[in-house]
Amino acid sequence: MASPDAVIETKSDVQVPDHDVEHSPFTELHEQFMQTLDNLDNNQLNTQLTSHALPLGSKTFCDILASLQTLVLTQNKKDDGEGFEESALPVLQDLDKFSLTSYSLSYYISHCLPNEQTVPILSLVNKSTTMWISKLFQFSNCGAFYTENMLLSYERVILLALHRMFGAEFLHLSELPIVYCTPDPVLVGTIKRTALQIGMKENCVQIIPCLSNVLCPYKADLGALEAIIKTDIDNHKKPLIVFARAGAHVTGQMDDIVSLKELCNKHNIWLHLSGDNLSGLALTTFKTKSSNLADSMTLTPSIWLNISALPVITLFDKQYTSTEILNIYKSKCLPIWTCFQALGHDALVLRIQQKFEICQRIYSLVKRYDCLRILCETNDRNSENEETVADIIANQENIPDLLHNLSSCLVIQFVPKDCNQRVSPYYDKLNSWLGQVLEREIPEAPLELCEIESLGVVVTFSPFTVLNSLVTEDDWETFSICLDQHIEILLATVDYKEKLTALIANLPSLEYVEIDDWAGLGAVRYVPQLWQSSDQQLATDQAKQDLNRLNVRIVQQLRSIDAAFSLGEGSDGLACVRFGMVTADTDVAELLSLVQSTGRKEEESTKYIDSMAELVKKGIETATVDLKKETEEKIWQEGILRHVPVFGNIVNWWSPPAKNAVKGRWLDLEAGVVRSTEVIYEKKAQIEESEGNENVTVAADDVPME
């Protein structure tokens, strides 16, 4: 990194007098940009929305900015079903705003100034920036270019490799050469897209096989790579470039850089490195000068330094090729030029070191647990001594050793004792639960859940994937306590789960139920003993519905006692009682006993309801028979002529029938018999008569209305 004197010298080269800066267009652009950002931060919503039709008249610049601001704030609101939830806009620090302002200034210089001024200014800026980066990241005799993303970086690196191998005719090849890629899924996807963009066929990208060691996911097998290269050469193919990792974002994958470089030099293949461990090059300067790690490197200072919108930097060895084929816009380095000076060498290095210290601190906390498998692409560590990042830097003699001993990402996994293979699906659920609770309770932690094919679900701590991941001492204490609590829960749950089936075997009417996607203790189903003794009892859909209703009622009763119970569904589609995560002091036998006793009560209640339903059914049938019989007797007593259509009306008019010939029926549940309603009407008449005698003097206005 350049010293303060070098910075002053650069300013004098550009020759911008200090007294003119306050009134220059640079300041006006910066103030205008800052005002727009302030309006967004203050959430000042303007009612003037943009239209799909181009306005006939002109608009002021303030109106246009207001429309854009309204669009941003409107799109920032998400419909959550109950209303609009407004997500927070990114919080920008001063350096973030400085970086964004630099883009406006770069376009001002390259598009507004006369060409005779633009070329010397940008050439000096580009030269200074390249010198700083070359010294900071220890890449000698390098050229540099700046892109918006990794895809464009890889695209231009492939063009550089093609130009070195084939010269100016590289765009007119009849058969394109082979690109080799380390088996990191993220990198493989990006390289395939890059190859398609520059016109290469899919079979031009060769994925290097993984090592057979399951604990080294996505690490390239260099023996297999050399065999593939020899086969391609024998088949008259042209090996062009190898893309390798030096600290992948999610897995921390670190390929064997020294052996890989020797292999590429042997076959005259371009080697390109990318990854977060490359930021460790800025942490020290070795006295003995060593050769470059690779022919080119991609650097991502935006996430390394916690500064938004910095471009991706690509360094390459200038001795092999010319920068003219890259069509480089030198103005794109201006955000790097401005922010590096604003930050300064010491603060820049400190920010990178803090990222590695977060990983080292997490490692020291996690290694206390025998049940956690630590997967990080570093050399073997001394588990007895607590090493700091400063210790690691001081103890390394060369750059490759330094990068292999730094951790930019830490991958942990809750596993059974002495597990050296992929975990079972149940442990995948446990690791998902662990990652989710840590993410919920410690949102500041730079962690995420992912699934590695050879390992299963893992929890990754990757400070280099999060822009603002600086952690305070309070955060560390919270993290340590939270980790202790949840590891204890995981151990207790696994321990009791192994004993669960034995406990269930001693309790009649309960059966163990397997549930997919459930990390808790397990699940049981209450099945009445009478049903268990009959193979045909659950053969019908009605029987299954009855059993489901019984277990649903059991869960409802249990949840009124303890929220640890929940309703689940087994792989057979039937309802069951689920148990959540448990602690070491949980009495699982008591929980099972509670389910059994509650099930018996609900079963007895169900039997009573069923018997009452049967009694009511028989009562209705008896009352129906009696009423039918009385109706027939009434017809014979009154005469058949009364029930003949039309003629019956004349008979009824001539001789009206007697009233209340047929009495109603009521069901006496206590006695279990059907009785006539005649007795009820007689009692009611007696009560009304006695009440009438007591209220003889009631006024006419006090008589209740019918």
C-alpha positions in Angstrom: 0.0 0.0 0.0 1.2 3.4 -0.8 2.4 5.7 2.0 0.7 9.0 2.8 3.6 10.7 0.9 2.7 8.7 -2.2 -0.9 9.8 -1.9 0.2 13.4 -1.8 2.4 12.9 -4.8 -0.4 11.4 -6.7 -2.6 14.4 -6.0 0.1 16.7 -7.2 0.5 14.7 -10.4 -3.1 15.2 -11.2 -2.7 18.9 -10.4 -5.9 19.8 -8.7 -5.4 22.9 -6.6 -6.9 22.6 -3.1 -8.6 26.0 -3.2 -10.6 25.1 -6.3 -12.0 21.9 -5.0 -14.8 23.5 -2.9 -16.4 25.1 -6.0 -15.7 22.3 -8.5 -18.3 20.2 -10.3 -17.0 17.3 -8.2 -18.4 18.8 -5.1 -21.7 19.6 -6.8 -22.1 16.0 -8.0 -21.3 14.7 -4.6 -23.8 17.0 -2.8 -26.6 16.2 -5.3 -26.0 12.5 -4.8 -25.9 12.8 -1.0 -29.2 14.7 -1.0 -30.9 12.0 -3.0 -29.6 9.3 -0.6 -30.8 11.4 2.4 -34.3 11.6 0.9 -34.4 7.9 0.6 -33.2 7.4 4.1 -35.8 9.8 5.4 -38.5 7.8 3.6 -40.0 10.9 2.0 -42.6 9.5 -0.3 -43.6 11.7 -3.2 -47.1 11.3 -4.8 -45.7 11.9 -8.3 -45.3 8.5 -10.0 -43.6 8.0 -13.3 -45.8 7.3 -16.3 -45.4 4.7 -19.1 -45.9 7.5 -21.6 -43.1 10.0 -22.3 -44.3 13.5 -21.1 -45.0 16.1 -23.7 -43.4 18.8 -21.7 -40.1 18.8 -19.9 -39.7 17.9 -16.2 -37.3 19.4 -13.7 -34.4 17.4 -12.3 -36.0 17.5 -8.9 -39.3 16.1 -10.2 -37.5 13.2 -11.9 -35.5 12.3 -8.8 -38.7 12.5 -6.8 -40.4 10.0 -9.2 -37.4 7.6 -9.0 -37.3 7.9 -5.2 -41.1 7.1 -5.1 -40.5 4.0 -7.2 -37.7 2.8 -4.9 -39.8 3.3 -1.8 -42.9 1.8 -3.3 -41.1 -1.4 -4.5 -39.5 -1.6 -1.1 -42.9 -2.5 0.4 -43.9 -6.2 0.3 -47.4 -7.6 0.7 -47.4 -10.1 3.6 -51.1 -11.0 3.3 -52.2 -8.8 6.1 -50.9 -5.5 4.7 -47.7 -4.0 3.4 -44.5 -4.7 5.2 -41.7 -2.3 4.5 -38.2 -3.9 4.4 -35.3 -1.7 5.6 -33.2 0.0 3.0 -29.4 -0.7 3.2 -27.6 1.3 5.8 -24.8 3.2 4.0 -21.6 4.2 5.8 -19.5 7.2 4.7 -17.2 4.9 2.7 -20.2 3.3 0.9 -21.4 6.7 -0.2 -17.9 7.7 -1.2 -17.6 4.6 -3.4 -21.0 5.3 -5.1 -20.1 8.9 -5.7 -16.9 7.8 -7.3 -18.8 6.2 -10.1 -20.5 9.5 -11.0 -17.1 11.2 -10.9 -15.5 8.5 -13.2 -18.2 9.1 -15.8 -17.8 12.8 -15.5 -14.0 12.5 -16.2 -14.3 10.0 -19.0 -17.3 11.5 -20.8 -17.4 15.2 -20.0 -13.7 16.4 -20.0 -11.8 16.9 -23.2 -9.8 13.8 -24.3 -6.5 15.5 -23.8 -7.3 15.9 -20.1 -9.1 12.5 -19.6 -6.2 10.3 -20.8 -3.5 11.6 -18.5 -5.8 11.8 -15.5 -7.1 8.3 -15.8 -3.7 6.9 -16.7 -2.2 8.3 -13.6 -5.1 7.0 -11.4 -4.9 3.6 -13.0 -1.2 3.4 -12.6 -1.3 4.4 -8.9 -4.1 2.0 -8.2 -2.3 -1.0 -9.9 0.9 -0.3 -8.0 -1.0 -0.2 -4.6 -2.8 -3.4 -5.3 0.3 -5.2 -6.6 2.2 -4.4 -3.5 -0.7 -5.0 -1.1 -1.6 -8.4 -2.5 2.0 -9.4 -3.4 1.6 -9.9 -7.1 4.6 -8.6 -9.0 4.7 -7.3 -12.6 0.9 -7.3 -12.8 -1.7 -5.7 -14.9 -5.2 -5.1 -13.5 -8.7 -4.6 -14.8 -12.0 -4.0 -13.0 -15.4 -5.5 -13.7 -18.9 -5.4 -12.2 -19.0 -9.1 -11.4 -17.1 -12.3 -11.3 -18.6 -13.5 -14.6 -17.0 -10.6 -16.6 -13.7 -11.2 -14.7 -13.6 -14.9 -15.7 -14.6 -14.0 -19.3 -11.6 -11.7 -19.7 -9.2 -14.1 -18.0 -10.1 -16.8 -20.6 -9.5 -14.2 -23.4 -6.1 -13.5 -21.9 -5.2 -17.2 -21.8 -6.4 -17.7 -25.4 -4.3 -14.7 -26.5 -1.2 -16.1 -24.8 -1.6 -19.5 -26.4 -2.8 -18.6 -29.9 -1.8 -14.9 -30.4 -3.9 -12.5 -32.4 -5.7 -15.4 -34.2 -7.4 -16.6 -31.0 -10.8 -15.5 -32.1 -10.7 -17.6 -35.3 -10.0 -21.1 -33.9 -11.7 -24.0 -35.5 -11.6 -26.1 -32.3 -11.7 -24.3 -28.9 -9.4 -25.6 -26.1 -10.3 -27.1 -22.8 -11.1 -25.2 -19.6 -10.6 -27.1 -16.3 -12.6 -26.1 -13.2 -12.3 -27.3 -9.6 -15.5 -29.0 -8.4 -16.9 -26.2 -6.3 -20.6 -26.0 -7.5 -20.7 -22.2 -7.4 -17.6 -21.8 -9.5 -18.6 -24.6 -11.9 -21.9 -22.8 -12.6 -20.2 -19.5 -13.2 -17.5 -20.9 -15.5 -20.1 -22.7 -17.6 -22.0 -19.5 -18.1 -18.8 -17.7 -18.9 -17.8 -20.2 -21.5 -21.3 -20.0 -23.2 -21.0 -16.2 -23.3 -17.8 -16.2 -25.2 -19.0 -18.9 -27.7 -17.4 -22.0 -26.2 -19.3 -25.3 -26.2 -20.3 -27.0 -23.0 -18.0 -29.9 -23.6 -15.0 -27.4 -23.5 -15.5 -27.1 -19.7 -14.0 -30.1 -17.8 -14.9 -30.5 -14.1 -12.0 -31.8 -12.0 -13.0 -34.9 -9.9 -13.2 -34.5 -6.1 -10.9 -36.2 -3.6 -12.2 -39.5 -2.3 -12.1 -38.1 1.3 -15.6 -37.2 2.3 -14.4 -34.6 4.8 -12.8 -32.5 2.0 -15.9 -31.6 -0.1 -15.2 -30.1 -3.5 -11.5 -30.2 -3.2 -9.8 -31.0 -6.6 -8.0 -34.4 -7.0 -4.8 -33.3 -8.7 -3.8 -36.9 -9.6 -7.1 -37.3 -11.5 -6.5 -33.8 -13.1 -3.1 -34.8 -14.5 -4.5 -38.0 -15.9 -7.3 -36.0 -17.7 -4.8 -33.5 -19.1 -2.6 -36.3 -20.5 -5.6 -37.9 -22.1 -6.7 -34.6 -23.7 -3.2 -34.0 -25.0 -3.1 -37.5 -26.5 -6.5 -36.8 -28.2 -5.0 -33.6 -29.8 -6.9 -31.3 -27.5 -5.5 -28.0 -26.1 -5.6 -27.7 -22.3 -6.0 -23.9 -21.8 -6.7 -22.8 -18.2 -7.4 -24.2 -14.7 -9.8 -22.3 -12.4 -9.1 -23.2 -8.7 -10.2 -22.0 -5.3 -8.3 -20.4 -2.5 -11.1 -20.2 0.1 -14.6 -20.7 -1.4 -17.3 -18.5 0.1 -19.5 -21.2 1.6 -17.2 -24.2 2.1 -13.9 -22.5 2.6 -12.5 -24.9 0.0 -8.7 -24.5 -0.4 -7.1 -26.3 -3.3 -3.4 -27.4 -3.1 -2.0 -24.2 -4.7 1.7 -25.2 -4.8 1.1 -28.6 -6.5 -1.5 -27.1 -8.8 0.9 -24.5 -10.0 3.7 -27.1 -10.6 1.2 -29.1 -12.7 0.1 -26.1 -14.7 3.7 -25.0 -15.4 4.5 -28.6 -16.5 1.9 -28.5 -19.2 2.0 -24.8 -20.0 -1.6 -24.2 -18.6 -2.8 -20.9 -17.3 -3.7 -21.0 -13.6 -6.4 -18.7 -12.2 -7.2 -18.4 -8.5 -10.2 -16.9 -6.7 -11.4 -17.0 -3.1 -11.5 -15.2 0.2 -8.2 -16.6 1.5 -6.5 -14.4 -1.1 -7.3 -11.4 1.1 -4.8 -12.9 3.5 -2.0 -11.7 1.2 -2.5 -8.2 2.5 -1.7 -9.3 6.1 2.0 -9.6 5.8 5.0 -9.0 3.6 7.6 -11.8 3.4 11.3 -10.8 3.2 12.2 -13.4 0.7 10.7 -12.6 -2.7 8.6 -15.5 -4.1 7.0 -16.0 -7.5 3.3 -15.2 -8.0 0.8 -17.8 -6.8 -0.9 -18.0 -10.2 -1.0 -16.4 -13.6 -4.1 -14.4 -12.6 -6.2 -13.7 -9.5 -9.7 -12.4 -8.9 -10.1 -10.2 -5.8 -13.4 -9.0 -4.2 -12.5 -6.0 -2.0 -16.1 -5.0 -1.6 -16.9 -7.9 0.9 -13.3 -8.0 2.2 -13.4 -4.3 3.3 -17.2 -3.9 4.1 -17.6 -1.2 1.4 -20.5 -1.3 -1.0 -20.2 -1.3 -4.8 -16.5 -1.6 -5.2 -15.6 -3.3 -8.5 -14.1 -6.8 -8.8 -10.3 -6.6 -9.3 -8.5 -9.0 -11.6 -4.7 -9.1 -11.5 -2.7 -10.9 -14.2 0.9 -11.4 -15.2 1.8 -8.8 -17.8 4.7 -10.8 -19.3 2.3 -13.1 -21.1 -0.1 -10.8 -22.9 -1.2 -7.3 -23.8 -4.0 -5.4 -22.1 -5.1 -4.0 -25.5 -7.4 -7.1 -26.1 -9.3 -6.4 -22.9 -10.8 -3.1 -24.0 -10.2 -1.8 -20.5 -12.0 1.3 -19.2 -9.5 2.9 -16.9 -12.1 5.0 -15.2 -13.6 1.9 -13.5 -10.7 1.9 -11.0 -11.7 5.3 -9.5 -13.8 3.8 -6.7 -10.8 1.7 -5.6 -8.5 4.7 -5.9 -10.7 6.9 -3.8 -11.7 4.4 -1.1 -8.3 2.9 -0.6 -6.9 6.4 0.2 -9.9 7.3 2.4 -9.4 4.1 4.4 -5.6 4.0 4.5 -3.2 1.0 4.6 -3.5 0.2 8.3 -7.3 0.4 8.5 -7.6 -1.6 5.3 -5.4 -4.4 6.6 -7.3 -4.3 10.0 -10.6 -4.8 8.3 -9.4 -7.9 6.5 -7.8 -9.3 9.7 -11.0 -8.8 11.6 -12.8 -11.2 9.1 -10.2 -13.9 9.8 -10.4 -13.2 13.6 -14.1 -13.9 13.5 -13.5 -17.3 12.0 -10.7 -18.0 14.5 -12.9 -17.0 17.4 -15.8 -19.2 16.2 -13.3 -22.1 15.8 -12.1 -21.7 19.4 -15.7 -21.8 20.6 -16.8 -24.7 18.5 -13.9 -27.0 19.0 -15.0 -27.5 22.7 -17.7 -29.9 21.5 -16.9 -33.4 20.6 -20.3 -33.7 18.9 -19.5 -31.0 16.3 -17.5 -31.9 13.3 -15.4 -29.0 12.0 -14.8 -28.8 8.3 -12.4 -26.1 7.2 -9.9 -26.2 4.4 -6.8 -25.5 6.5 -3.8 -27.5 7.6 -4.0 -29.4 10.9 -4.2 -27.1 13.9 -2.7 -27.5 17.4 -5.8 -28.1 19.4 -4.0 -27.5 22.7 -2.9 -23.9 22.2 -5.1 -21.0 21.3 -3.7 -19.4 18.2 -4.6 -15.9 17.1 -4.5 -14.7 13.5 -1.4 -12.7 14.4 0.2 -16.0 15.7 -0.6 -17.8 12.4 0.9 -14.9 10.4 4.1 -14.9 12.4 4.5 -18.7 12.3 4.3 -19.1 8.5 7.4 -18.9 6.3 5.8 -18.5 2.8 2.6 -17.3 1.2 1.1 -20.7 0.4 1.5 -21.9 4.0 -0.1 -18.7 5.2 -3.1 -19.1 3.0 -3.6 -22.7 3.9 -3.5 -22.0 7.6 -6.0 -19.1 7.5 -9.8 -19.8 7.6 -12.1 -17.5 5.7 -15.0 -19.9 6.3 -15.9 -22.4 9.1 -18.2 -25.3 8.4 -19.7 -27.2 11.4 -22.0 -30.2 11.6 -23.6 -32.0 14.5 -22.7 -35.6 14.1 -22.8 -39.0 16.0 -19.6 -40.0 17.8 -16.7 -41.0 15.5 -18.6 -40.2 12.3 -16.5 -40.1 9.2 -19.1 -40.3 6.6 -22.4 -38.6 5.5 -24.8 -38.2 8.3 -28.3 -39.8 8.4 -31.4 -37.9 7.3 -32.4 -37.4 11.0 -29.1 -35.6 11.6 -29.8 -33.4 8.6 -33.0 -32.3 10.4 -31.1 -31.7 13.6 -28.5 -29.5 11.8 -31.3 -27.6 10.1 -32.8 -27.0 13.5 -29.5 -25.8 15.0 -28.9 -23.4 12.1 -32.4 -22.0 12.2 -32.3 -21.3 16.0 -28.9 -19.7 15.9 -29.9 -17.5 12.9 -33.1 -16.5 14.8 -31.5 -15.8 18.2 -28.2 -14.3 16.9 -29.1 -12.4 13.6 -25.8 -10.7 13.7 -23.9 -14.0 13.2 -22.6 -14.4 9.6 -24.0 -17.9 9.2 -26.2 -19.8 6.8 -27.5 -23.3 6.2 -26.5 -25.3 3.2 -26.3 -28.9 2.0 -23.1 -30.5 0.8 -23.7 -33.7 -1.2 -21.0 -35.8 0.6 -21.8 -34.5 4.1 -25.4 -33.5 4.4 -26.8 -30.3 5.9 -24.2 -28.1 7.5 -24.0 -24.7 9.3 -21.4 -22.4 7.7 -19.9 -19.3 9.4 -18.7 -17.1 6.5 -17.8 -13.5 7.5 -16.6 -12.9 4.0 -20.1 -13.4 2.5 -21.6 -10.7 4.7 -20.8 -7.0 4.2 -21.3 -5.8 7.7 -20.2 -8.6 10.0 -18.2 -6.9 12.7 -18.9 -8.5 16.0 -18.8 -7.0 19.5 -17.7 -8.8 22.7 -21.4 -8.9 23.8 -22.2 -10.7 20.6 -19.5 -13.3 21.4 -20.9 -13.9 24.9 -24.4 -14.3 23.6 -23.2 -16.6 20.9 -21.3 -18.8 23.4 -24.3 -19.1 25.8 -26.7 -19.8 22.9 -24.5 -22.5 21.5 -24.1 -24.2 24.9 -27.8 -24.3 25.4 -28.7 -25.7 22.0 -25.9 -28.3 21.9 -27.2 -29.5 25.3 -30.7 -29.8 23.8 -29.4 -31.7 20.7 -27.5 -34.2 22.9 -30.4 -34.8 25.2 -32.9 -35.2 22.3 -30.6 -37.8 20.5 -30.0 -39.6 23.8 -33.7 -39.9 24.6 -34.7 -40.7 21.1 -32.6 -43.9 21.3 -34.5 -44.9 24.5 -37.9 -43.8 23.2 -38.9 -47.1 21.4 -38.0 -49.1 24.5 -40.2 -46.9 26.7 -43.1 -47.1 24.3 -42.9 -50.9 24.2 -43.8 -51.0 27.9 -46.9 -48.8 27.4 -50.0 -50.4 25.9 -52.1 -48.5 23.4 -49.0 -46.4 22.2 -47.1 -47.0 19.0 -44.0 -45.2 17.6 -44.5 -43.1 14.5 -41.9 -42.0 12.0 -42.2 -38.4 10.8 -40.4 -36.9 7.9 -38.8 -33.5 8.3 -39.1 -33.5 12.1 -36.0 -32.8 14.3 -37.8 -33.4 17.6 -37.7 -36.3 19.9 -40.2 -38.3 17.9 -43.9 -39.1 17.7 -46.4 -41.6 19.1 -50.0 -42.5 18.2 -52.7 -43.7 20.7 -54.5 -46.8 19.4 -57.1 -48.4 21.6 -56.1 -51.9 22.6 -59.3 -53.4 21.1 -58.2 -52.0 17.7 -54.7 -53.3 18.1 -56.0 -56.9 18.6 -58.0 -56.7 15.4 -56.2 -56.7 12.1 -59.4 -55.5 10.3 -60.2 -52.6 12.7 -58.3 -49.9 10.7 -59.2 -51.4 7.3 -61.9 -48.9 6.5 -61.7 -45.1 5.9 -64.3 -44.5 8.6 -62.1 -46.3 11.2 -59.1 -44.2 10.2 -61.1 -41.0 10.5 -62.2 -42.1 14.0 -58.6 -42.8 15.0 -57.5 -39.4 13.7 -60.2 -37.6 15.6 -59.2 -39.4 18.8 -55.6 -38.4 18.4 -56.5 -34.8 17.5 -58.5 -34.5 20.7 -55.6 -36.0 22.7 -53.3 -33.3 21.3 -55.8 -30.6 22.1 -56.0 -31.7 25.7 -52.2 -32.1 26.0 -51.4 -28.6 24.6 -53.6 -27.1 27.3 -51.0 -28.6 29.7 -47.7 -28.2 27.8 -46.9 -26.5 24.5 -44.2 -29.1 23.8 -46.9 -31.4 22.3 -48.1 -30.8 18.8 -50.1 -32.5 16.1 -48.2 -34.4 13.5 -48.8 -36.7 10.6 -47.0 -40.0 10.1 -45.7 -41.4 6.9 -48.9 -43.5 6.8 -51.0 -40.3 6.7 -52.6 -40.8 10.1 -52.5 -38.2 12.9 -50.1 -38.6 15.9 -48.7 -36.8 18.9 -45.3 -35.1 18.3 -42.7 -34.4 20.9 -40.3 -31.4 20.3 -36.7 -31.0 21.4 -36.0 -31.9 25.0 -33.5 -31.1 27.7 -31.5 -33.4 29.9 -33.9 -33.0 32.9 -36.9 -33.9 30.8 -38.8 -37.0 32.1 -39.7 -38.7 28.8 -41.4 -41.6 30.5 -43.7 -39.2 32.3 -44.6 -37.5 29.0 -45.5 -40.9 27.4 -47.5 -41.8 30.5 -49.4 -38.5 30.2 -50.2 -39.2 26.5 -51.5 -42.7 27.5 -53.6 -41.5 30.4 -55.1 -38.6 28.3 -55.8 -41.1 25.5 -57.7 -43.4 27.9 -59.9 -40.6 29.1 -60.6 -39.5 25.5 -61.3 -43.2 24.6 -63.8 -43.6 27.5 -65.4 -40.3 26.6 -65.7 -41.5 23.0 -67.3 -44.8 24.2 -69.9 -42.8 26.3 -70.7 -40.6 23.3 -71.0 -43.7 21.1 -73.4 -45.4 23.6 -75.5 -42.3 23.9 -75.6 -42.0 20.1 -76.8 -45.7 19.9 -79.4 -45.0 22.6 -80.8 -42.0 20.7 -80.8 -43.9 17.5 -82.9 -46.7 19.0 -85.2 -44.2 20.7 -85.9 -42.5 17.4 -86.7 -45.8 15.8 -89.0 -46.8 18.6 -90.8 -43.4 18.5 -91.2 -43.6 14.8 -92.8 -47.1 15.0 -95.2 -45.9 17.8 -96.2 -42.7 15.9 -96.9 -44.7 12.8 -99.0 -47.2 14.7 -101.1 -44.4 16.4 -101.5 -42.6 13.0 -103.0 -45.8 11.5 -105.3 -46.2 14.5 -106.4 -42.6 14.1 -107.3 -43.2 10.5 -109.5 -46.2 11.4 -111.2 -44.3 14.3 -112.0 -41.2 12.2 -112.9 -43.1 9.1 -111.3 -43.6 5.8 -113.5 -41.0 4.1 -111.8 -38.1 6.0 -108.5 -39.0 4.2 -109.8 -39.2 0.7 -108.6 -36.1 -1.4 -111.3 -33.4 -2.0 -114.1 -35.5 -0.5 -112.3 -35.6 2.9 -112.4 -31.8 3.1 -116.2 -31.9 2.9 -116.5 -34.5 5.6 -114.1 -32.6 7.9 -116.2 -29.4 7.3 -119.5 -31.2 8.0 -118.1 -33.1 11.0 -114.8 -31.6 12.4 -112.3 -34.3 13.8 -111.3 -34.4 17.4 -108.1 -32.5 18.3 -104.7 -34.0 19.6 -105.6 -37.4 18.6 -101.9 -38.4 18.2 -99.5 -37.7 21.1 -95.8 -36.9 20.7 -92.9 -38.9 22.1 -89.8 -37.9 24.2 -86.6 -39.9 25.0 -85.8 -40.5 28.7 -82.0 -40.8 28.6 -81.7 -41.8 32.3 -84.3 -44.6 31.9 -83.4 -45.4 28.3 -87.1 -45.6 27.3 -89.4 -43.6 25.0 -92.4 -41.9 26.7 -95.5 -40.0 25.6 -95.5 -36.2 25.7 -99.0 -36.3 27.2 -97.7 -36.2 30.7 -95.5 -33.1 29.9 -98.4 -31.2 28.5 -100.6 -32.0 31.6 -97.9 -30.8 33.9 -97.4 -27.6 31.9 -101.2 -26.9 31.9 -101.3 -27.3 35.7 -98.3 -24.9 36.1 -99.9 -22.3 33.8 -103.3 -22.6 35.7 -101.6 -22.1 39.1 -99.7 -19.1 37.8 -102.9 -17.6 36.4 -104.6 -17.9 39.8 -101.8 -16.0 41.5 -101.9 -13.1 39.0 -105.6 -12.5 38.7 -105.2 -8.7 39.1 -102.6 -8.2 36.3 -103.3 -5.1 34.2 -104.0 -5.5 30.5 -100.8 -3.7 29.6 -98.7 -6.1 31.6 -99.8 -9.3 29.7 -96.8 -10.6 27.8 -97.2 -10.7 24.0 -97.2 -13.9 22.1 
